Amino acid sequence: MTITFEHHTPQTFVDPYAAGPAQTIWPPAAAEQDTDYLLPPPNPSERLNILIAPRDQRRLALHAALTAAGIPPRPEDRDAIDQLSALPDSINTTLLRWMHHTA
C-alpha cells in the first residue's frame, strides 16, 4: 500500500538574497530591532517586606534542587516534598547537599 499526499496549492521558494540590497529581508530594519530590550534592574526600594516561613523556604529550595538535579517534581510528589520541608533545617541542608553532589 502506497500513500501519496497531493497538495494542490503551489509551494513558493523564498530566497532572501534574490530581493537585492534595497529590499533585504534579514536582518530586520533598525526600527524593528529597537523593540527588543532588556528589563531594567530591580529597584531595592520597591521590594516587599514579606518574610517567607522557614518551611516554605525549605519547600522552594527542595523544588529548585530537584529541578536542577534533573528530577522535576510531579504534582503527585507534593505530599512528599511537604513532609520533607517539615523536617528540621539541618536535615534539609543535608538533603540539598546530597542532591547538589549528584547533579
Biopython code that builds the backbone (N, CA, C, O; Angstrom):
import numpy as np
from Bio.PDB.StructureBuilder import StructureBuilder

atoms = [
    (1, "MET", "N", (0.846, -1.161, 0.000)),
    (1, "MET", "CA", (0.000, 0.000, 0.000)),
    (1, "MET", "C", (0.903, 1.239, 0.000)),
    (1, "MET", "O", (1.792, 1.360, 0.843)),
    (2, "THR", "N", (0.683, 2.120, -0.909)),
    (2, "THR", "CA", (1.443, 3.348, -1.022)),
    (2, "THR", "C", (0.529, 4.525, -0.762)),
    (2, "THR", "O", (-0.549, 4.639, -1.346)),
    (3, "ILE", "N", (0.976, 5.395, 0.122)),
    (3, "ILE", "CA", (0.196, 6.592, 0.445)),
    (3, "ILE", "C", (0.885, 7.776, -0.205)),
    (3, "ILE", "O", (2.079, 8.000, -0.010)),
    (4, "THR", "N", (0.135, 8.517, -0.963)),
    (4, "THR", "CA", (0.672, 9.723, -1.580)),
    (4, "THR", "C", (-0.136, 10.913, -1.099)),
    (4, "THR", "O", (-1.357, 10.847, -0.954)),
    (5, "PHE", "N", (0.551, 11.961, -0.866)),
    (5, "PHE", "CA", (-0.097, 13.188, -0.451)),
    (5, "PHE", "C", (-0.040, 14.175, -1.607)),
    (5, "PHE", "O", (1.027, 14.490, -2.133)),
    (6, "GLU", "N", (-1.192, 14.642, -1.976)),
    (6, "GLU", "CA", (-1.256, 15.602, -3.068)),
    (6, "GLU", "C", (-1.613, 16.968, -2.504)),
    (6, "GLU", "O", (-2.595, 17.128, -1.779)),
    (7, "HIS", "N", (-0.807, 17.925, -2.848)),
    (7, "HIS", "CA", (-1.066, 19.292, -2.441)),
    (7, "HIS", "C", (-1.412, 20.092, -3.683)),
    (7, "HIS", "O", (-0.659, 20.116, -4.656)),
    (8, "HIS", "N", (-2.543, 20.734, -3.636)),
    (8, "HIS", "CA", (-2.986, 21.494, -4.794)),
    (8, "HIS", "C", (-2.574, 22.954, -4.722)),
    (8, "HIS", "O", (-2.796, 23.710, -5.668)),
    (9, "THR", "N", (-1.975, 23.357, -3.605)),
    (9, "THR", "CA", (-1.512, 24.739, -3.506)),
    (9, "THR", "C", (-0.058, 24.792, -3.939)),
    (9, "THR", "O", (0.736, 23.944, -3.534)),
    (10, "PRO", "N", (0.299, 25.759, -4.743)),
    (10, "PRO", "CA", (1.693, 25.836, -5.200)),
    (10, "PRO", "C", (2.616, 26.229, -4.049)),
    (10, "PRO", "O", (2.275, 27.084, -3.231)),
    (11, "GLN", "N", (3.771, 25.605, -3.996)),
    (11, "GLN", "CA", (4.769, 25.911, -2.981)),
    (11, "GLN", "C", (5.738, 26.944, -3.555)),
    (11, "GLN", "O", (6.236, 26.791, -4.670)),
    (12, "THR", "N", (5.990, 27.968, -2.802)),
    (12, "THR", "CA", (6.905, 29.006, -3.275)),
    (12, "THR", "C", (8.207, 28.894, -2.512)),
    (12, "THR", "O", (8.215, 28.581, -1.322)),
    (13, "PHE", "N", (9.285, 29.145, -3.187)),
    (13, "PHE", "CA", (10.606, 29.133, -2.590)),
    (13, "PHE", "C", (11.020, 30.572, -2.320)),
    (13, "PHE", "O", (10.953, 31.423, -3.207)),
    (14, "VAL", "N", (11.439, 30.832, -1.114)),
    (14, "VAL", "CA", (11.829, 32.181, -0.752)),
    (14, "VAL", "C", (13.348, 32.236, -0.678)),
    (14, "VAL", "O", (13.971, 31.518, 0.105)),
    (15, "ASP", "N", (13.924, 33.079, -1.487)),
    (15, "ASP", "CA", (15.366, 33.289, -1.483)),
    (15, "ASP", "C", (15.622, 34.684, -0.927)),
    (15, "ASP", "O", (15.342, 35.670, -1.609)),
    (16, "PRO", "N", (16.157, 34.798, 0.318)),
    (16, "PRO", "CA", (16.338, 36.131, 0.899)),
    (16, "PRO", "C", (17.349, 36.980, 0.145)),
    (16, "PRO", "O", (17.325, 38.205, 0.258)),
    (17, "TYR", "N", (18.243, 36.354, -0.626)),
    (17, "TYR", "CA", (19.249, 37.125, -1.356)),
    (17, "TYR", "C", (18.741, 37.585, -2.726)),
    (17, "TYR", "O", (19.370, 38.437, -3.354)),
    (18, "ALA", "N", (17.627, 37.045, -3.195)),
    (18, "ALA", "CA", (17.100, 37.414, -4.501)),
    (18, "ALA", "C", (16.450, 38.793, -4.477)),
    (18, "ALA", "O", (16.283, 39.404, -5.533)),
    (19, "ALA", "N", (16.081, 39.297, -3.310)),
    (19, "ALA", "CA", (15.390, 40.576, -3.210)),
    (19, "ALA", "C", (16.307, 41.744, -3.537)),
    (19, "ALA", "O", (15.837, 42.796, -3.972)),
    (20, "GLY", "N", (17.589, 41.576, -3.337)),
    (20, "GLY", "CA", (18.514, 42.671, -3.614)),
    (20, "GLY", "C", (18.763, 43.492, -2.372)),
    (20, "GLY", "O", (18.070, 43.326, -1.369)),
    (21, "PRO", "N", (19.737, 44.370, -2.421)),
    (21, "PRO", "CA", (20.092, 45.131, -1.216)),
    (21, "PRO", "C", (19.029, 46.131, -0.771)),
    (21, "PRO", "O", (18.961, 46.448, 0.416)),
    (22, "ALA", "N", (18.201, 46.636, -1.676)),
    (22, "ALA", "CA", (17.195, 47.626, -1.287)),
    (22, "ALA", "C", (16.027, 46.986, -0.549)),
    (22, "ALA", "O", (15.342, 47.662, 0.218)),
    (23, "GLN", "N", (15.786, 45.693, -0.765)),
    (23, "GLN", "CA", (14.644, 45.023, -0.155)),
    (23, "GLN", "C", (15.103, 43.872, 0.734)),
    (23, "GLN", "O", (14.494, 42.803, 0.709)),
    (24, "THR", "N", (16.129, 44.059, 1.494)),
    (24, "THR", "CA", (16.673, 43.000, 2.322)),
    (24, "THR", "C", (15.645, 42.548, 3.346)),
    (24, "THR", "O", (15.003, 43.367, 4.005)),
    (25, "ILE", "N", (15.497, 41.239, 3.470)),
    (25, "ILE", "CA", (14.545, 40.676, 4.427)),
    (25, "ILE", "C", (15.214, 40.470, 5.776)),
    (25, "ILE", "O", (14.599, 40.707, 6.815)),
    (26, "TRP", "N", (16.477, 40.028, 5.770)),
    (26, "TRP", "CA", (17.198, 39.758, 7.006)),
    (26, "TRP", "C", (18.531, 40.452, 6.960)),
    (26, "TRP", "O", (19.152, 40.421, 5.898)),
    (27, "PRO", "N", (19.014, 41.051, 7.960)),
    (27, "PRO", "CA", (18.457, 41.254, 9.285)),
    (27, "PRO", "C", (17.359, 42.310, 9.272)),
    (27, "PRO", "O", (17.281, 43.106, 8.336)),
    (28, "PRO", "N", (16.512, 42.328, 10.293)),
    (28, "PRO", "CA", (15.422, 43.308, 10.323)),
    (28, "PRO", "C", (15.958, 44.736, 10.341)),
    (28, "PRO", "O", (17.104, 44.987, 10.713)),
    (29, "ALA", "N", (15.126, 45.629, 9.942)),
    (29, "ALA", "CA", (15.497, 47.047, 9.929)),
    (29, "ALA", "C", (15.789, 47.522, 11.348)),
    (29, "ALA", "O", (15.351, 46.902, 12.317)),
    (30, "ALA", "N", (16.516, 48.601, 11.468)),
    (30, "ALA", "CA", (16.917, 49.115, 12.782)),
    (30, "ALA", "C", (15.694, 49.458, 13.640)),
    (30, "ALA", "O", (15.731, 49.285, 14.858)),
    (31, "ALA", "N", (14.629, 49.935, 13.028)),
    (31, "ALA", "CA", (13.425, 50.288, 13.799)),
    (31, "ALA", "C", (12.819, 49.050, 14.449)),
    (31, "ALA", "O", (12.276, 49.138, 15.550)),
    (32, "GLU", "N", (12.904, 47.906, 13.790)),
    (32, "GLU", "CA", (12.353, 46.685, 14.356)),
    (32, "GLU", "C", (13.241, 46.126, 15.456)),
    (32, "GLU", "O", (12.737, 45.478, 16.374)),
    (33, "GLN", "N", (14.538, 46.357, 15.393)),
    (33, "GLN", "CA", (15.447, 45.835, 16.400)),
    (33, "GLN", "C", (15.290, 46.561, 17.735)),
    (33, "GLN", "O", (15.611, 45.986, 18.775)),
    (34, "ASP", "N", (14.818, 47.779, 17.740)),
    (34, "ASP", "CA", (14.673, 48.532, 18.978)),
    (34, "ASP", "C", (13.514, 48.043, 19.838)),
    (34, "ASP", "O", (13.399, 48.459, 20.991)),
    (35, "THR", "N", (12.653, 47.174, 19.314)),
    (35, "THR", "CA", (11.508, 46.713, 20.097)),
    (35, "THR", "C", (11.905, 45.674, 21.129)),
    (35, "THR", "O", (11.136, 45.410, 22.054)),
    (36, "ASP", "N", (13.090, 45.071, 21.000)),
    (36, "ASP", "CA", (13.538, 44.075, 21.954)),
    (36, "ASP", "C", (14.536, 44.731, 22.903)),
    (36, "ASP", "O", (15.556, 45.260, 22.460)),
    (37, "TYR", "N", (14.255, 44.702, 24.187)),
    (37, "TYR", "CA", (15.127, 45.350, 25.151)),
    (37, "TYR", "C", (15.166, 44.532, 26.432)),
    (37, "TYR", "O", (14.272, 43.729, 26.698)),
    (38, "LEU", "N", (16.198, 44.743, 27.209)),
    (38, "LEU", "CA", (16.326, 44.084, 28.494)),
    (38, "LEU", "C", (15.545, 44.852, 29.547)),
    (38, "LEU", "O", (15.385, 46.069, 29.454)),
    (39, "LEU", "N", (15.069, 44.139, 30.532)),
    (39, "LEU", "CA", (14.359, 44.792, 31.628)),
    (39, "LEU", "C", (15.346, 45.547, 32.505)),
    (39, "LEU", "O", (16.494, 45.124, 32.646)),
    (40, "PRO", "N", (14.923, 46.645, 33.087)),
    (40, "PRO", "CA", (15.836, 47.372, 33.978)),
    (40, "PRO", "C", (16.062, 46.559, 35.251)),
    (40, "PRO", "O", (15.234, 45.714, 35.593)),
    (41, "PRO", "N", (17.160, 46.796, 35.952)),
    (41, "PRO", "CA", (17.390, 46.062, 37.197)),
    (41, "PRO", "C", (16.328, 46.415, 38.227)),
    (41, "PRO", "O", (15.769, 47.511, 38.186)),
    (42, "PRO", "N", (16.044, 45.510, 39.144)),
    (42, "PRO", "CA", (15.011, 45.798, 40.146)),
    (42, "PRO", "C", (15.433, 46.936, 41.065)),
    (42, "PRO", "O", (16.613, 47.130, 41.352)),
    (43, "ASN", "N", (14.451, 47.663, 41.504)),
    (43, "ASN", "CA", (14.678, 48.778, 42.416)),
    (43, "ASN", "C", (14.530, 48.256, 43.854)),
    (43, "ASN", "O", (13.436, 47.848, 44.243)),
    (44, "PRO", "N", (15.615, 48.263, 44.653)),
    (44, "PRO", "CA", (15.527, 47.710, 46.014)),
    (44, "PRO", "C", (14.481, 48.399, 46.883)),
    (44, "PRO", "O", (13.946, 47.777, 47.801)),
    (45, "SER", "N", (14.179, 49.658, 46.620)),
    (45, "SER", "CA", (13.195, 50.356, 47.453)),
    (45, "SER", "C", (11.767, 49.879, 47.174)),
    (45, "SER", "O", (10.866, 50.148, 47.969)),
    (46, "GLU", "N", (11.548, 49.181, 46.066)),
    (46, "GLU", "CA", (10.210, 48.698, 45.727)),
    (46, "GLU", "C", (9.964, 47.260, 46.179)),
    (46, "GLU", "O", (8.900, 46.700, 45.913)),
    (47, "ARG", "N", (10.936, 46.664, 46.860)),
    (47, "ARG", "CA", (10.756, 45.281, 47.318)),
    (47, "ARG", "C", (9.731, 45.230, 48.438)),
    (47, "ARG", "O", (9.585, 46.172, 49.217)),
    (48, "LEU", "N", (9.028, 44.110, 48.500)),
    (48, "LEU", "CA", (8.042, 43.915, 49.556)),
    (48, "LEU", "C", (8.732, 43.389, 50.805)),
    (48, "LEU", "O", (9.649, 42.572, 50.717)),
    (49, "ASN", "N", (8.298, 43.847, 51.949)),
    (49, "ASN", "CA", (8.862, 43.386, 53.218)),
    (49, "ASN", "C", (8.020, 42.231, 53.760)),
    (49, "ASN", "O", (7.398, 42.340, 54.816)),
    (50, "ILE", "N", (8.014, 41.141, 53.027)),
    (50, "ILE", "CA", (7.256, 39.964, 53.431)),
    (50, "ILE", "C", (8.253, 38.842, 53.662)),
    (50, "ILE", "O", (9.052, 38.513, 52.784)),
    (51, "LEU", "N", (8.200, 38.266, 54.836)),
    (51, "LEU", "CA", (9.079, 37.147, 55.136)),
    (51, "LEU", "C", (8.376, 35.842, 54.781)),
    (51, "LEU", "O", (7.179, 35.679, 55.014)),
    (52, "ILE", "N", (9.137, 34.927, 54.218)),
    (52, "ILE", "CA", (8.599, 33.609, 53.900)),
    (52, "ILE", "C", (8.901, 32.699, 55.078)),
    (52, "ILE", "O", (10.000, 32.731, 55.633)),
    (53, "ALA", "N", (7.931, 31.897, 55.452)),
    (53, "ALA", "CA", (8.111, 30.973, 56.570)),
    (53, "ALA", "C", (9.248, 30.002, 56.251)),
    (53, "ALA", "O", (9.433, 29.629, 55.093)),
    (54, "PRO", "N", (10.009, 29.591, 57.265)),
    (54, "PRO", "CA", (11.126, 28.673, 57.017)),
    (54, "PRO", "C", (10.709, 27.394, 56.297)),
    (54, "PRO", "O", (11.442, 26.892, 55.445)),
    (55, "ARG", "N", (9.548, 26.872, 56.634)),
    (55, "ARG", "CA", (9.073, 25.646, 55.970)),
    (55, "ARG", "C", (8.852, 25.900, 54.475)),
    (55, "ARG", "O", (9.185, 25.053, 53.646)),
    (56, "ASP", "N", (8.288, 27.071, 54.130)),
    (56, "ASP", "CA", (8.084, 27.400, 52.719)),
    (56, "ASP", "C", (9.409, 27.624, 52.003)),
    (56, "ASP", "O", (9.556, 27.262, 50.835)),
    (57, "GLN", "N", (10.380, 28.223, 52.706)),
    (57, "GLN", "CA", (11.708, 28.401, 52.115)),
    (57, "GLN", "C", (12.343, 27.047, 51.806)),
    (57, "GLN", "O", (12.933, 26.864, 50.741)),
    (58, "ARG", "N", (12.223, 26.104, 52.734)),
    (58, "ARG", "CA", (12.783, 24.763, 52.505)),
    (58, "ARG", "C", (12.059, 24.056, 51.363)),
    (58, "ARG", "O", (12.683, 23.352, 50.569)),
    (59, "ARG", "N", (10.738, 24.243, 51.281)),
    (59, "ARG", "CA", (9.966, 23.621, 50.198)),
    (59, "ARG", "C", (10.406, 24.161, 48.844)),
    (59, "ARG", "O", (10.595, 23.392, 47.902)),
    (60, "LEU", "N", (10.573, 25.482, 48.738)),
    (60, "LEU", "CA", (11.033, 26.079, 47.480)),
    (60, "LEU", "C", (12.450, 25.627, 47.139)),
    (60, "LEU", "O", (12.766, 25.379, 45.975)),
    (61, "ALA", "N", (13.306, 25.521, 48.165)),
    (61, "ALA", "CA", (14.675, 25.070, 47.928)),
    (61, "ALA", "C", (14.689, 23.621, 47.444)),
    (61, "ALA", "O", (15.489, 23.269, 46.578)),
    (62, "LEU", "N", (13.817, 22.784, 47.989)),
    (62, "LEU", "CA", (13.739, 21.389, 47.534)),
    (62, "LEU", "C", (13.261, 21.310, 46.086)),
    (62, "LEU", "O", (13.802, 20.544, 45.289)),
    (63, "HIS", "N", (12.257, 22.095, 45.754)),
    (63, "HIS", "CA", (11.780, 22.133, 44.362)),
    (63, "HIS", "C", (12.903, 22.546, 43.420)),
    (63, "HIS", "O", (13.113, 21.919, 42.382)),
    (64, "ALA", "N", (13.622, 23.602, 43.784)),
    (64, "ALA", "CA", (14.699, 24.097, 42.931)),
    (64, "ALA", "C", (15.825, 23.079, 42.812)),
    (64, "ALA", "O", (16.357, 22.879, 41.720)),
    (65, "ALA", "N", (16.200, 22.430, 43.916)),
    (65, "ALA", "CA", (17.291, 21.453, 43.888)),
    (65, "ALA", "C", (16.908, 20.225, 43.064)),
    (65, "ALA", "O", (17.729, 19.702, 42.310)),
    (66, "LEU", "N", (15.683, 19.770, 43.204)),
    (66, "LEU", "CA", (15.234, 18.616, 42.412)),
    (66, "LEU", "C", (15.238, 18.954, 40.928)),
    (66, "LEU", "O", (15.678, 18.148, 40.108)),
    (67, "THR", "N", (14.756, 20.128, 40.583)),
    (67, "THR", "CA", (14.728, 20.538, 39.183)),
    (67, "THR", "C", (16.141, 20.689, 38.632)),
    (67, "THR", "O", (16.414, 20.275, 37.506)),
    (68, "ALA", "N", (17.041, 21.279, 39.418)),
    (68, "ALA", "CA", (18.430, 21.447, 38.971)),
    (68, "ALA", "C", (19.126, 20.105, 38.818)),
    (68, "ALA", "O", (20.023, 19.969, 37.985)),
    (69, "ALA", "N", (18.728, 19.106, 39.608)),
    (69, "ALA", "CA", (19.329, 17.770, 39.518)),
    (69, "ALA", "C", (18.744, 16.959, 38.371)),
    (69, "ALA", "O", (19.158, 15.823, 38.138)),
    (70, "GLY", "N", (17.786, 17.533, 37.655)),
    (70, "GLY", "CA", (17.185, 16.818, 36.528)),
    (70, "GLY", "C", (16.002, 15.962, 36.922)),
    (70, "GLY", "O", (15.588, 15.083, 36.165)),
    (71, "ILE", "N", (15.454, 16.208, 38.098)),
    (71, "ILE", "CA", (14.294, 15.452, 38.582)),
    (71, "ILE", "C", (13.178, 16.444, 38.878)),
    (71, "ILE", "O", (12.931, 16.755, 40.043)),
    (72, "PRO", "N", (12.502, 16.946, 37.856)),
    (72, "PRO", "CA", (11.451, 17.929, 38.138)),
    (72, "PRO", "C", (10.313, 17.284, 38.927)),
    (72, "PRO", "O", (9.825, 16.218, 38.549)),
    (73, "PRO", "N", (9.892, 17.914, 40.009)),
    (73, "PRO", "CA", (8.818, 17.343, 40.826)),
    (73, "PRO", "C", (7.507, 17.252, 40.050)),
    (73, "PRO", "O", (7.145, 18.159, 39.300)),
    (74, "ARG", "N", (6.823, 16.165, 40.243)),
    (74, "ARG", "CA", (5.499, 15.972, 39.637)),
    (74, "ARG", "C", (4.430, 16.416, 40.631)),
    (74, "ARG", "O", (4.717, 16.561, 41.819)),
    (75, "PRO", "N", (3.223, 16.628, 40.171)),
    (75, "PRO", "CA", (2.156, 17.039, 41.103)),
    (75, "PRO", "C", (1.929, 16.024, 42.226)),
    (75, "PRO", "O", (1.592, 16.406, 43.347)),
    (76, "GLU", "N", (2.109, 14.742, 41.934)),
    (76, "GLU", "CA", (1.888, 13.729, 42.978)),
    (76, "GLU", "C", (3.025, 13.695, 43.996)),
    (76, "GLU", "O", (2.921, 13.003, 45.009)),
    (77, "ASP", "N", (4.107, 14.429, 43.745)),
    (77, "ASP", "CA", (5.229, 14.492, 44.688)),
    (77, "ASP", "C", (5.032, 15.580, 45.738)),
    (77, "ASP", "O", (5.860, 15.731, 46.636)),
    (78, "ARG", "N", (3.968, 16.320, 45.635)),
    (78, "ARG", "CA", (3.746, 17.457, 46.529)),
    (78, "ARG", "C", (3.712, 17.042, 47.993)),
    (78, "ARG", "O", (4.295, 17.724, 48.836)),
    (79, "ASP", "N", (3.037, 15.930, 48.315)),
    (79, "ASP", "CA", (2.933, 15.489, 49.705)),
    (79, "ASP", "C", (4.302, 15.123, 50.265)),
    (79, "ASP", "O", (4.616, 15.465, 51.405)),
    (80, "ALA", "N", (5.124, 14.428, 49.471)),
    (80, "ALA", "CA", (6.461, 14.048, 49.940)),
    (80, "ALA", "C", (7.325, 15.282, 50.177)),
    (80, "ALA", "O", (8.060, 15.349, 51.163)),
    (81, "ILE", "N", (7.239, 16.252, 49.279)),
    (81, "ILE", "CA", (8.036, 17.475, 49.446)),
    (81, "ILE", "C", (7.558, 18.262, 50.665)),
    (81, "ILE", "O", (8.369, 18.838, 51.390)),
    (82, "ASP", "N", (6.249, 18.288, 50.892)),
    (82, "ASP", "CA", (5.729, 18.969, 52.082)),
    (82, "ASP", "C", (6.220, 18.289, 53.358)),
    (82, "ASP", "O", (6.567, 18.965, 54.327)),
    (83, "GLN", "N", (6.251, 16.951, 53.365)),
    (83, "GLN", "CA", (6.735, 16.223, 54.543)),
    (83, "GLN", "C", (8.229, 16.469, 54.761)),
    (83, "GLN", "O", (8.673, 16.643, 55.896)),
    (84, "LEU", "N", (8.997, 16.482, 53.678)),
    (84, "LEU", "CA", (10.434, 16.736, 53.801)),
    (84, "LEU", "C", (10.716, 18.162, 54.267)),
    (84, "LEU", "O", (11.644, 18.390, 55.043)),
    (85, "SER", "N", (9.924, 19.119, 53.799)),
    (85, "SER", "CA", (10.151, 20.506, 54.206)),
    (85, "SER", "C", (9.751, 20.743, 55.659)),
    (85, "SER", "O", (10.137, 21.756, 56.242)),
    (86, "ALA", "N", (8.984, 19.829, 56.255)),
    (86, "ALA", "CA", (8.611, 19.958, 57.661)),
    (86, "ALA", "C", (9.735, 19.502, 58.587)),
    (86, "ALA", "O", (9.711, 19.793, 59.783)),
    (87, "LEU", "N", (10.725, 18.785, 58.038)),
    (87, "LEU", "CA", (11.851, 18.327, 58.848)),
    (87, "LEU", "C", (12.737, 19.507, 59.235)),
    (87, "LEU", "O", (12.651, 20.567, 58.615)),
    (88, "PRO", "N", (13.583, 19.342, 60.244)),
    (88, "PRO", "CA", (14.460, 20.448, 60.663)),
    (88, "PRO", "C", (15.365, 20.929, 59.532)),
    (88, "PRO", "O", (15.605, 20.223, 58.553)),
    (89, "ASP", "N", (15.856, 22.153, 59.704)),
    (89, "ASP", "CA", (16.676, 22.792, 58.684)),
    (89, "ASP", "C", (17.964, 22.024, 58.412)),
    (89, "ASP", "O", (18.423, 21.980, 57.271)),
    (90, "SER", "N", (18.557, 21.415, 59.443)),
    (90, "SER", "CA", (19.811, 20.677, 59.249)),
    (90, "SER", "C", (19.610, 19.472, 58.337)),
    (90, "SER", "O", (20.494, 19.141, 57.547)),
    (91, "ILE", "N", (18.477, 18.824, 58.434)),
    (91, "ILE", "CA", (18.198, 17.666, 57.574)),
    (91, "ILE", "C", (17.988, 18.126, 56.139)),
    (91, "ILE", "O", (18.468, 17.484, 55.205)),
    (92, "ASN", "N", (17.277, 19.227, 55.956)),
    (92, "ASN", "CA", (17.064, 19.746, 54.605)),
    (92, "ASN", "C", (18.372, 20.215, 53.978)),
    (92, "ASN", "O", (18.576, 20.046, 52.776)),
    (93, "THR", "N", (19.258, 20.800, 54.776)),
    (93, "THR", "CA", (20.559, 21.216, 54.263)),
    (93, "THR", "C", (21.343, 20.007, 53.772)),
    (93, "THR", "O", (22.000, 20.066, 52.732)),
    (94, "THR", "N", (21.273, 18.910, 54.524)),
    (94, "THR", "CA", (21.955, 17.678, 54.113)),
    (94, "THR", "C", (21.351, 17.126, 52.830)),
    (94, "THR", "O", (22.085, 16.703, 51.937)),
    (95, "LEU", "N", (20.025, 17.125, 52.724)),
    (95, "LEU", "CA", (19.368, 16.651, 51.504)),
    (95, "LEU", "C", (19.784, 17.483, 50.288)),
    (95, "LEU", "O", (20.072, 16.942, 49.220)),
    (96, "LEU", "N", (19.809, 18.799, 50.467)),
    (96, "LEU", "CA", (20.199, 19.676, 49.366)),
    (96, "LEU", "C", (21.651, 19.446, 48.966)),
    (96, "LEU", "O", (21.978, 19.461, 47.780)),
    (97, "ARG", "N", (22.520, 19.234, 49.947)),
    (97, "ARG", "CA", (23.928, 18.959, 49.634)),
    (97, "ARG", "C", (24.066, 17.650, 48.861)),
    (97, "ARG", "O", (24.848, 17.569, 47.913)),
    (98, "TRP", "N", (23.310, 16.620, 49.262)),
    (98, "TRP", "CA", (23.362, 15.330, 48.554)),
    (98, "TRP", "C", (22.893, 15.495, 47.112)),
    (98, "TRP", "O", (23.508, 14.962, 46.188)),
    (99, "MET", "N", (21.808, 16.231, 46.926)),
    (99, "MET", "CA", (21.300, 16.437, 45.571)),
    (99, "MET", "C", (22.265, 17.264, 44.734)),
    (99, "MET", "O", (22.393, 17.044, 43.530)),
    (100, "HIS", "N", (22.941, 18.214, 45.368)),
    (100, "HIS", "CA", (23.904, 19.042, 44.635)),
    (100, "HIS", "C", (25.077, 18.193, 44.132)),
    (100, "HIS", "O", (25.585, 18.420, 43.034)),
    (101, "HIS", "N", (25.499, 17.226, 44.933)),
    (101, "HIS", "CA", (26.629, 16.390, 44.540)),
    (101, "HIS", "C", (26.254, 15.328, 43.516)),
    (101, "HIS", "O", (27.130, 14.807, 42.826)),
    (102, "THR", "N", (24.972, 14.997, 43.402)),
    (102, "THR", "CA", (24.554, 14.001, 42.402)),
    (102, "THR", "C", (24.375, 14.613, 41.032)),
    (102, "THR", "O", (24.413, 13.907, 40.025)),
    (103, "ALA", "N", (24.180, 15.928, 40.981)),
    (103, "ALA", "CA", (23.949, 16.584, 39.691)),
    (103, "ALA", "C", (25.229, 16.776, 38.917)),
    (103, "ALA", "O", (25.207, 17.313, 37.810)),
]
sb = StructureBuilder()
sb.init_structure("model")
sb.init_model(0)
sb.init_chain("A")
sb.init_seg("    ")
for serial, (resi, resn, name, xyz) in enumerate(atoms, 1):
    if name == "N":
        sb.init_residue(resn, " ", resi, " ")
    sb.init_atom(name, np.array(xyz, "f"), 0.0, 1.0, " ", f" {name:<3s}", serial, name[0])
structure = sb.get_structure()
